[in-house]
Amino acid sequence: MPTNVDFSWVLPSADETMKDVMKQIEANITAQAVAQGQDVANAAKYGNEALGDTSIEAIYGSNVERLRSIHEEVDPDNVMGLAGGFKF
């Protein structure tokens, strides 16, 4: 079953520490799931909940090149690039 863990903090000076904590927790949960026989070591990450430095390959997997091609065809001026989020 998917699990959501929420974090919040007030001090901007804690940003990097909290990002590291979140990455460690994710790695520990994944390691435990794999140890228990779950095939999630290379599971795609959900874009709406992925950390900002997550690669688009980790979100879209082997579909990245096809999606880039579609993006170039449909949005040659990269208007959607102004909207935020993970970029092709």
C-alpha positions as CSV (number, residue, x, y, z in Angstrom):
1,M,0.0,0.0,0.0
2,P,1.4,3.4,-0.9
3,T,2.5,5.5,2.1
4,N,2.7,9.3,2.4
5,V,5.0,10.9,4.9
6,D,4.7,14.7,5.3
7,F,7.5,16.9,6.6
8,S,7.4,20.6,7.6
9,W,9.8,23.0,9.2
10,V,10.1,26.7,9.7
11,L,13.7,27.6,9.4
12,P,15.1,28.0,5.9
13,S,18.5,27.1,7.3
14,A,17.2,23.5,7.9
15,D,16.3,23.0,4.2
16,E,19.4,20.9,3.3
17,T,19.3,18.9,6.5
18,M,15.6,18.1,6.0
19,K,16.2,17.1,2.3
20,D,18.9,14.7,3.5
21,V,16.6,13.3,6.2
22,M,13.8,12.7,3.6
23,K,16.3,11.0,1.2
24,Q,17.5,8.8,4.0
25,I,14.0,7.8,5.1
26,E,13.1,7.0,1.5
27,A,16.2,4.9,1.1
28,N,15.5,3.0,4.3
29,I,11.9,2.3,3.4
30,T,12.9,1.1,-0.1
31,A,15.6,-1.1,1.4
32,Q,13.1,-2.6,3.9
33,A,10.6,-3.3,1.2
34,V,13.2,-4.9,-1.1
35,A,14.4,-7.0,1.9
36,Q,10.8,-8.2,2.4
37,G,10.5,-9.3,-1.3
38,Q,8.9,-6.3,-2.8
39,D,10.1,-5.5,-6.4
40,V,10.5,-1.7,-5.8
41,A,14.2,-1.0,-6.0
42,N,13.7,0.7,-9.4
43,A,10.1,1.7,-9.1
44,A,9.1,5.0,-10.7
45,K,8.7,7.9,-8.3
46,Y,5.4,9.8,-8.3
47,G,6.1,13.3,-9.7
48,N,3.8,15.2,-7.4
49,E,5.6,13.9,-4.4
50,A,9.2,13.6,-5.6
51,L,11.9,15.8,-4.2
52,G,12.9,18.7,-6.5
53,D,16.2,17.1,-7.5
54,T,14.7,13.8,-8.6
55,S,15.7,13.0,-12.2
56,I,13.0,12.8,-14.8
57,E,14.3,9.3,-15.5
58,A,13.4,8.3,-12.0
59,I,9.8,9.5,-12.6
60,Y,9.2,8.6,-16.2
61,G,11.6,5.7,-16.7
62,S,12.2,4.4,-20.2
63,N,9.5,6.8,-21.5
64,V,11.7,9.9,-21.2
65,E,12.9,10.0,-24.8
66,R,9.5,9.4,-26.2
67,L,8.0,12.1,-24.0
68,R,10.7,14.6,-25.0
69,S,9.9,13.9,-28.6
70,I,6.2,14.5,-28.0
71,H,7.0,17.7,-26.0
72,E,9.2,19.1,-28.8
73,E,6.5,18.4,-31.4
74,V,3.5,19.7,-29.4
75,D,5.2,22.6,-27.6
76,P,8.2,23.7,-29.7
77,D,8.3,27.1,-27.9
78,N,8.4,25.4,-24.4
79,V,5.4,27.3,-23.1
80,M,4.7,24.5,-20.6
81,G,8.3,25.0,-19.3
82,L,7.0,28.2,-17.7
83,A,4.6,26.2,-15.5
84,G,7.1,24.7,-13.1
85,G,7.5,21.1,-12.3
86,F,9.9,18.5,-13.7
87,K,11.3,19.6,-17.1
88,F,11.9,17.7,-20.3
